[in-house]
Amino acid sequence: MGKMREMEKMGKILSREEPLECVHADRAAGRSIALANGCFDVLHVGHIRYLEGAKAQADRLVVAINDDDSVRKLKGPGRPILSAADRAELVSALKSVDYVIIFSGSDVNELLRVLKPDVHCKGTDYTVETVPERDTVRNYGGRTAIVGDPKDHSTRALLARIRQ
C-alpha cells in the first residue's frame, strides 16, 4: 500500500475519495467529464486510440482501471500481467488522461452513479445498446459514446504473439 500512496501523490492517480472532489471542481469551472474504463493490461495502440477517442468527448477524462482481482475474474488465469498500480501509472502518463482511479468489480455502475460523468465511453467492441452500464448512464441523464478504432488490437492477441 505504500507504493500506492506514493503514486496517489503524483496527481493523476486518485484515491477512492478524490474523484468526486476533482469532478466537482472541474464542473464548477465549467468543464465536461468523460469516463472510460478497462483493464489496460499490457498497454497497446488500441488502448491509446480508445482513450484519445474518449478524451475527445469531454474536457476532462477519468479512466477507471480494474483492480487485480477483477482482472483475474474477467480475463482468467495468468492475468493481469501487470499490477493495478503499474497499469494505473502507465495510463496516467498518457496526455489524454486527466485522472485515474482503480476500481473493483466487473462494471463501473457504482462509479458512474457517484461521479455522473457527462459521457461514458466504451470501445468499439460494444454498441450503445450492449454497454452493460447504459441504463445507469441514462438514469442520471448522461450519454454513452462508442470511441476508438475497430477492435483489431487486444492484449490477448498480443500475448499470443509473444508466446509464439
N, C-alpha and C positions, 0 to 999 in steps of 0.2 A: 504494500500500500504506500510505502514511502516514495517509490518512483512515480506513482500516480499523482501524489501530492505535488511533487516537483513539476510534473508536466502540467498540472492544472494551473500553476502559476505562470505558465508561458502565455496565457491569454486566450487562445482559441479553444483549448480543451477545457470543458466546463464540468464542474461537479454537478450532482443531481439538482441542487438548488439554484444554481446560477442561470440556466437557460431562460427561466421566466423573467428574471431581472433584466437580462440583456434584451429580450424581446420587448419588454415594456419600454425600456429606454429607447430602443430603435423605433417603436411605434410612436412614442411621444415626439420623436424627431421627424415623423412623417415618412418613415421607411417601411416598405413592404417586406414580408418574411416568406421564404420558401423553406420547406423541409424535405430532405431526401434521406433515404435510409438504405442500409445494406450491410453485408458482412465485410466487404472490401479486403478479403484475404488474398494476398499476393496482388498488389495493385497493378492494373494493366490499362491499356489505352481505352478500353470500353468503359472503365470506371471514370477516367478523366473526362471523356465525352459526355457521359451521363451527368457528372457534376457540373460541367460547363453549361450544359443544357438547363440544368436546374437553376443555376445562378442567373441565367438569362430571364428567368421568370419573376425575379424579385430583386430588391435592393440588397437584402441580406440572405445568406444561405446557411441554414443549420443542417448539419449532417449527423444523423443518428447511426451509430455503429453497434451491431450486435455484440453482446459480450461473448466470452469464450464458450460458456455453457450452451447458449442458444445457437451458436455456430455449429457445435457438435451435434445438436439435435437436428438442425436443418440440413447440414452437409454430410454428416456421417463420420465414421472412424477416420482418424488421422487429420482431422480438421478441428480447429484452424491451424494453418501453418504458422502464422504469426499471432502473437498475443494481442488481446484487445488494446493494451497500452501501446504496443508498436504500431498497430493498424491506425489508432487514433492519431499518433504522432505523424505518420506518413500523410494521412488525409488532411490533417491540419496545416501541413506545409504547402498545400495547393493554393494558388492565388484565388481560385474561385470560391474557396471555403472560408466563411467567417467564423463559424462556431462548430465544435464537435462535442457530442455527448455520447457516452457509451450506455446502452440500454439492454435490459434483459427481456426475453420473450420472443415470440415468433413474429409479432407485429408491433406497430408503433401507435396503436389506438390510444393508449394512456397518454403518451407524449403529445399526440395530436390534440386530445381533449384539454390538456393543460396549456400548451403553447398557442393553439389555434392559429397556425400559420395561414397566411392568405392562400397559399398554394402548397399542395402536397405533390411532390414529383416522384414518379416511378419510371423505370426503364422500359424499353420497347418490347420486352418480353411480356408486358401487360397491355391491356386496353383499359380505358377508363372504367368499363363495366366489370373487368376482372380484378381490379385493385381491391385487396381484402379490406382496406380501411375506408373505402369510398363512402359508406354510409356515415361514418364518424365525421368525415370532412364535410359532407353535405349537411349534416345536422347542425354544425356550428356556422355554416354559411361560407365555407371555403370552397376552393375548386381543386380538382385533380388534373395534373398535366402529365402527359407521357413525353419523356425527353430522352435525348441521346441518340446514338446511331443504332442501326439494326443490330440485333443480338448476335454478332459474328465473333464476339470475344467472350471467353469465360475462363474463370480460374481453373475449373475442372479440365478444360481442353488444354490450357497452358501447362498444368501439372502432368497431364498425359504426355505431352510433347517432351517435357523434361525427362520423364521416366524412360522414354524410348532411347 
